[in-house]
Amino acid sequence: MTTGAFILMVTVQLTVTIITAYFFWKVLKSPLKPEPDSYADNDNDPR
């Protein structure tokens, strides 16, 4: 493997890893959305 190919390979792997980690972090730190309570929403519906 040439030096240029090795540098390109490491650069691409680092770029993909950093982008993946960034979006994974965004997902983990996003605020939770409240889940609707299906029983409370259907209290007034006839059965």
Phi, psi and omega in degrees: 000133180282164180296320180296319179293320179296317179296317179296317180298314180294320179297315181294316180297319178295319180298313180295319179295317181293317179295318178297315179296322179299311182288326175298318178296319179298319180294319182291329184264001180288146180293144180287140175269137181293135177281136178290142177273108186295330180287318180291327180289336184256013183297324184269356181280137177291151181264000000 
